[in-house]
Amino acid sequence: MTSVDFAAAERRVAERRKARASALQSRDQAHRSEQALRATDHLPFPLNTWSRRSIEAWDNIKGRAGTRPAFRVGQVDAELLDEELLELLKGQTGEALKYFGSHLRDEWSSEILLGLRIVMYKLSIWDHNASYGASLQNLCYSDARHLGPRPKPPTQWQKAWYGIFSVGGRYAWEKWNVWLVDQEGRYDAVRGVSHPTDDTNSLQPTTRVRILSRMSSLASTAHSVAAFASFLLFLLNGRYRTLLDRILRLRLIPPSNHLSRQVSFEYLNRQLVWHAFTEFLLFVLPLVGISRWRRWISRAWQKTTAMVRQSRGEEAVEQEGELAFLLERTCAICYQEQNPTSTSENELLAVSGLSSGVVGSAQTDITNPYEMMPCGCIYCFVCAISRLEAADGEGWTCLKCGELVKECKPWVGDVEDKSGPGGTRKMVSFSNEGERNAHGRE
């Protein structure tokens, strides 16, 4: 007999012993149940019926079919992994949407979670009968109504109802609670700003809103109690992990009995690889100098554009910076730091229109002025020094005139105070030393 035949014979012997032990255990359990039921026959009418049903229910709860062979830790870990994956996707989606406006992530958070849950449900449970967390734990959903020797995958209706309740139900319940809170919060806000002599009884929430709020609270409490009881039963027999799984008769079981404890480390390996790659990038990027390459590419692009215009014979366009429309007394660097999203002239005019036509503020006015060389534009001392130091001696593009500046010096000019017609309007501007000398000679 070869080694392969000997191993097959050992497996057949082990399976026969296992089947014999299972038959003996089932026979013993049936004998004990029969004795317990026979003992209840001597009780009066209501008690014997209740006792018989209680014993049958207890046998079903602690039966062997509930503990074969899915382990409880893997099922709970699968749910935790799904929640962690959803949080990671939510964070990455929020980081991507912040470039379109920070309000999108806050105002549409429920819809973002709904879309992510739909995508995860379609790509995992609907297509492969297992969520991502269950796949990592080597588990998959099966139809618990099937009592055959081999597990049967869930039907389309079971998976459809699971998606409706787990995805759509969560979203609908969340929006329902938000609506109730808005209805009650509206009354609180109105009552807080109303006059003490006002009739606040007319502003109170309607009877329908109060009844709906009370019913929602009772429904939430009932669901929490039912979920807690279901989880206790899960800890006892390991059949259904959640209340929804119990209602739809869906069980998490290993796809093969021979690999019931095998856990996939693919997710952990990917996490380690990406972590090492991230650490490598964090070490290399400061050495490469991304800002220096970006400045070099920007200058090369400007020179190329100028050469193309000259080759086409176009008229030379006066060079100006991206914030050339700002007032002379406004520091362009301070304005850019306080208004990172509004950098065009139209946006500045729109903002100034909302502020009664006043452009700039005391926070953007130049303090301790320094003059850039050779363009002569004026900035705050701290702003000018910080930008020149960040340029690493390669120069910095002026935001007002667009020229390349590499150094600065203290500004030696003066401030002119010009009164408008009638003396009702004041205009403040800068004048350099040459202009003052010319006015003095005149």
BELPEVEN-V786279 format. One record per residue. N is the residue number from 0. SS is DSSP state (A for helix, B for strand, O for the rest). PHI is phi in whole degrees, 0 to 359 (none if undefined). D_LAST is the distance of its C-alpha to the last C-alpha in whole Angstrom. Layout:
N/SS/PHI/D_LAST ; N/SS/PHI/D_LAST
This chain:
0/O/none/122 ; 1/O/284/119 ; 2/A/294/116 ; 3/A/292/115 ; 4/A/295/118 ; 5/A/294/118 ; 6/A/295/115 ; 7/A/296/115 ; 8/A/295/119 ; 9/A/296/117 ; 10/A/295/115 ; 11/A/294/117 ; 12/A/294/119 ; 13/A/295/116 ; 14/A/294/116 ; 15/A/294/119 ; 16/A/296/119 ; 17/A/294/116 ; 18/A/294/118 ; 19/A/294/121 ; 20/A/294/119 ; 21/A/293/117 ; 22/A/295/120 ; 23/A/295/122 ; 24/A/293/119 ; 25/A/295/118 ; 26/A/294/122 ; 27/A/296/122 ; 28/A/294/119 ; 29/A/295/121 ; 30/A/296/124 ; 31/A/294/122 ; 32/A/295/120 ; 33/A/294/124 ; 34/A/295/125 ; 35/A/294/122 ; 36/A/291/123 ; 37/A/293/127 ; 38/A/289/126 ; 39/A/279/124 ; 40/A/292/127 ; 41/A/278/129 ; 42/O/279/126 ; 43/O/299/126 ; 44/A/302/125 ; 45/A/291/121 ; 46/A/289/121 ; 47/A/293/122 ; 48/A/292/120 ; 49/A/296/117 ; 50/A/294/118 ; 51/A/298/119 ; 52/A/292/115 ; 53/A/295/113 ; 54/A/294/115 ; 55/A/296/115 ; 56/A/295/111 ; 57/A/294/111 ; 58/A/296/113 ; 59/A/291/110 ; 60/A/290/107 ; 61/O/266/108 ; 62/O/296/110 ; 63/A/291/110 ; 64/A/295/108 ; 65/A/278/105 ; 66/O/251/104 ; 67/O/252/105 ; 68/O/253/103 ; 69/O/291/99 ; 70/O/265/98 ; 71/A/287/96 ; 72/A/298/93 ; 73/A/297/92 ; 74/A/292/92 ; 75/A/292/90 ; 76/A/297/87 ; 77/A/297/87 ; 78/A/293/86 ; 79/A/295/83 ; 80/A/294/82 ; 81/A/297/81 ; 82/A/294/79 ; 83/A/295/77 ; 84/A/296/77 ; 85/A/296/76 ; 86/A/294/73 ; 87/A/297/72 ; 88/A/295/71 ; 89/A/295/70 ; 90/A/295/67 ; 91/A/294/66 ; 92/A/294/66 ; 93/A/296/64 ; 94/A/295/62 ; 95/A/286/61 ; 96/A/278/61 ; 97/A/293/58 ; 98/A/284/55 ; 99/A/263/56 ; 100/O/129/55 ; 101/A/290/57 ; 102/A/285/58 ; 103/A/296/61 ; 104/A/293/63 ; 105/A/273/63 ; 106/A/284/64 ; 107/O/244/66 ; 108/A/294/68 ; 109/A/295/71 ; 110/A/292/71 ; 111/A/296/70 ; 112/A/297/73 ; 113/A/298/75 ; 114/A/297/74 ; 115/A/294/75 ; 116/A/295/78 ; 117/A/296/79 ; 118/A/296/78 ; 119/A/295/80 ; 120/A/294/83 ; 121/A/294/83 ; 122/A/278/83 ; 123/A/242/85 ; 124/A/288/88 ; 125/A/291/88 ; 126/A/271/88 ; 127/A/235/90 ; 128/O/61/92 ; 129/O/199/90 ; 130/O/284/86 ; 131/A/293/84 ; 132/A/295/85 ; 133/A/293/89 ; 134/A/295/89 ; 135/A/293/87 ; 136/O/267/90 ; 137/O/60/93 ; 138/O/231/93 ; 139/B/209/94 ; 140/B/280/95 ; 141/B/219/98 ; 142/B/277/100 ; 143/O/287/102 ; 144/O/286/105 ; 145/O/278/106 ; 146/O/252/109 ; 147/O/285/110 ; 148/O/291/110 ; 149/O/254/107 ; 150/O/292/104 ; 151/O/250/102 ; 152/O/295/99 ; 153/O/294/97 ; 154/O/283/97 ; 155/A/296/95 ; 156/A/293/95 ; 157/A/298/95 ; 158/A/292/92 ; 159/A/294/90 ; 160/A/295/91 ; 161/A/297/90 ; 162/A/294/86 ; 163/A/296/86 ; 164/A/283/87 ; 165/A/284/85 ; 166/A/258/82 ; 167/A/291/82 ; 168/A/295/83 ; 169/A/297/81 ; 170/A/295/78 ; 171/A/295/80 ; 172/A/293/80 ; 173/A/295/77 ; 174/A/294/75 ; 175/A/295/78 ; 176/A/295/77 ; 177/A/296/73 ; 178/A/295/74 ; 179/A/296/76 ; 180/A/297/74 ; 181/A/296/71 ; 182/A/294/74 ; 183/A/285/74 ; 184/A/292/71 ; 185/A/296/69 ; 186/A/293/72 ; 187/A/297/70 ; 188/A/294/67 ; 189/A/293/67 ; 190/A/294/70 ; 191/A/289/67 ; 192/A/261/64 ; 193/O/285/67 ; 194/O/282/67 ; 195/O/302/70 ; 196/O/272/71 ; 197/O/289/71 ; 198/O/274/74 ; 199/A/284/74 ; 200/A/294/78 ; 201/A/286/77 ; 202/A/264/74 ; 203/O/291/77 ; 204/O/301/78 ; 205/O/292/80 ; 206/A/297/84 ; 207/A/296/84 ; 208/A/293/81 ; 209/A/295/83 ; 210/A/293/86 ; 211/A/295/84 ; 212/A/295/82 ; 213/A/293/86 ; 214/A/295/88 ; 215/A/295/85 ; 216/A/295/85 ; 217/A/294/89 ; 218/A/296/89 ; 219/A/295/86 ; 220/A/294/89 ; 221/A/297/92 ; 222/A/295/90 ; 223/A/295/89 ; 224/A/294/93 ; 225/A/296/94 ; 226/A/294/92 ; 227/A/294/93 ; 228/A/296/97 ; 229/A/296/96 ; 230/A/291/95 ; 231/A/297/98 ; 232/A/295/100 ; 233/A/296/98 ; 234/A/295/98 ; 235/A/280/102 ; 236/A/241/103 ; 237/O/71/100 ; 238/O/278/100 ; 239/O/245/97 ; 240/O/285/94 ; 241/O/236/92 ; 242/A/294/93 ; 243/A/295/92 ; 244/A/298/94 ; 245/A/291/97 ; 246/A/291/97 ; 247/A/273/96 ; 248/O/61/99 ; 249/B/247/97 ; 250/B/237/97 ; 251/B/264/95 ; 252/B/224/98 ; 253/O/291/98 ; 254/O/293/98 ; 255/O/220/101 ; 256/A/289/103 ; 257/A/282/103 ; 258/A/236/100 ; 259/O/292/99 ; 260/O/255/97 ; 261/O/280/95 ; 262/O/247/92 ; 263/O/280/89 ; 264/O/256/86 ; 265/A/295/84 ; 266/A/296/81 ; 267/A/295/81 ; 268/A/296/81 ; 269/A/295/78 ; 270/A/296/76 ; 271/A/294/77 ; 272/A/295/76 ; 273/A/293/73 ; 274/A/295/72 ; 275/A/295/72 ; 276/A/294/70 ; 277/A/295/67 ; 278/A/298/68 ; 279/A/295/67 ; 280/A/294/64 ; 281/A/296/63 ; 282/A/278/63 ; 283/A/274/62 ; 284/A/301/59 ; 285/A/298/57 ; 286/A/286/58 ; 287/A/288/57 ; 288/O/81/53 ; 289/A/295/53 ; 290/A/297/49 ; 291/A/294/49 ; 292/A/295/51 ; 293/A/294/49 ; 294/A/296/46 ; 295/A/296/47 ; 296/A/294/49 ; 297/A/295/46 ; 298/A/292/44 ; 299/A/299/46 ; 300/A/293/47 ; 301/A/295/43 ; 302/A/295/43 ; 303/A/296/46 ; 304/A/297/45 ; 305/A/295/42 ; 306/A/294/44 ; 307/A/295/46 ; 308/A/294/44 ; 309/A/294/43 ; 310/A/293/46 ; 311/A/277/47 ; 312/O/79/44 ; 313/O/284/42 ; 314/O/289/38 ; 315/O/292/36 ; 316/O/270/35 ; 317/O/298/32 ; 318/O/285/33 ; 319/O/210/32 ; 320/O/276/34 ; 321/O/287/37 ; 322/O/242/34 ; 323/O/290/31 ; 324/O/278/31 ; 325/O/289/31 ; 326/O/292/28 ; 327/O/291/25 ; 328/O/278/26 ; 329/B/264/30 ; 330/O/282/32 ; 331/A/294/34 ; 332/A/290/36 ; 333/A/298/37 ; 334/A/295/37 ; 335/A/295/39 ; 336/A/288/42 ; 337/A/273/42 ; 338/O/229/42 ; 339/O/289/44 ; 340/O/262/46 ; 341/O/253/43 ; 342/O/240/41 ; 343/O/257/40 ; 344/A/293/37 ; 345/A/295/40 ; 346/A/294/42 ; 347/A/297/38 ; 348/A/294/38 ; 349/A/294/42 ; 350/A/294/41 ; 351/A/293/38 ; 352/A/295/40 ; 353/A/288/43 ; 354/O/254/40 ; 355/O/60/39 ; 356/O/82/36 ; 357/O/270/35 ; 358/O/261/34 ; 359/O/83/34 ; 360/O/205/35 ; 361/O/294/34 ; 362/O/284/37 ; 363/O/254/34 ; 364/B/289/31 ; 365/O/286/30 ; 366/O/236/31 ; 367/O/52/30 ; 368/B/292/27 ; 369/B/233/28 ; 370/B/257/26 ; 371/B/283/29 ; 372/B/241/29 ; 373/O/260/28 ; 374/O/286/27 ; 375/O/88/25 ; 376/O/288/26 ; 377/B/251/26 ; 378/B/223/30 ; 379/B/291/32 ; 380/A/298/33 ; 381/A/297/37 ; 382/A/295/36 ; 383/A/295/35 ; 384/A/295/37 ; 385/A/296/40 ; 386/A/290/39 ; 387/A/291/39 ; 388/A/292/42 ; 389/A/291/44 ; 390/O/284/43 ; 391/O/58/45 ; 392/O/79/42 ; 393/O/268/42 ; 394/O/95/39 ; 395/B/226/38 ; 396/B/279/37 ; 397/O/295/34 ; 398/O/282/34 ; 399/O/264/31 ; 400/O/250/30 ; 401/O/83/34 ; 402/O/277/33 ; 403/B/270/35 ; 404/B/241/34 ; 405/O/235/36 ; 406/B/208/33 ; 407/B/215/31 ; 408/B/215/28 ; 409/B/298/27 ; 410/O/280/24 ; 411/O/249/21 ; 412/O/276/18 ; 413/B/219/18 ; 414/B/254/19 ; 415/B/263/17 ; 416/B/248/19 ; 417/B/251/18 ; 418/B/264/21 ; 419/O/281/22 ; 420/A/298/23 ; 421/A/82/25 ; 422/A/71/24 ; 423/O/263/28 ; 424/O/230/26 ; 425/B/245/24 ; 426/B/238/23 ; 427/B/246/22 ; 428/B/215/20 ; 429/B/256/19 ; 430/B/225/16 ; 431/O/275/16 ; 432/A/291/15 ; 433/A/296/13 ; 434/A/296/11 ; 435/A/295/10 ; 436/A/295/9 ; 437/A/297/6 ; 438/A/293/5 ; 439/A/294/5 ; 440/A/292/4 ; 441/O/294/0
